[in-house]
C-alpha cells in the first residue's frame, strides 16, 4: 500500500536518511530497525497499520502514525 508522500528519516543513524514510501516498508522499519522497543505512539502505529491493511484506516492515517512514532523515538525527519 503506497503512500502519496514518502517519509524521509534518519533511521540508520544521524544523517543517514532513508525514505519510507509504503505501509509495508514502514511495518518492516518498525519491526526491524526501530530504536525503541516500547512506546505509546509505536503501539498506536502498529494498530493503525493493521487497520489500514484491513481497509479500516486510510494509508494517510498509517503514514501520520508512522511519523508520530518516529518523533516519539527521537528519529530525525526531513520534510
N, C-alpha and C positions, 0 to 999 in steps of 0.2 A: 504494500500500500504506500505509494509515493506521496510525498508532501509537496505542496505548492512551492514552498521555500525551504531550502535546507538549513540546518543549524550547524554553524562552524564553531567548533570549540577546541580548547587545548586539552584533549582527552589523554594524550600520550605524555603530557608534561608541559611545563611552562613554555610557551612559544611554539609548541608542536601542534599545529592546528589540523583538524580533520573535519570534513563536512559530512554530517549525517543527513540523509535525504529521504529516508523511508522508515516506516514503522518497524520493519524487520531489522534494519541496521541499528535503530535505536534500542530495540529489545536486546540485541547482542551486546551493544555497548553497556547497557545496564547490568547485564549478567556477567560479562567477561572482563570489562575494563573499568568498572566504576570504583572510585576510591573509597566509597562508604559502603558498609555492609547493611546499615540500618538508616532509616530517615523517614520522616512523615511524607515528604514530597516524593521520595523514591517509591514508597509503598503505594502512594496515590497514583503515580505514573504507571506502575505495573498493573494496577486495577483498570485504569483508563485504557491502557494498551489492549488488555484482554477484551474490554467492552468494544473498543474500536474494531478489533478483529471479528467480533460477532455482529458488527453493524449497528451497535447501540450507542456509540460515540463517534464523532467525526474524526477524520485524520488530523484536522487542525487542533482539536481538543487534546489529542495524543501529543502533538508537537509542542503545544504550550505546557503540558505536564512534563515533558522531557526537559524543556528549558527551566522550569521551576526546580526540577530535581538537580539539574546542573548547578543552578545558583546555590541551592542548599549544600551541595558538595564542594562549593568553592572553586568550581571549574570556570576558567576564563572563557567568555563567549565573545565572538566577533559578530558585529551586527551585519 
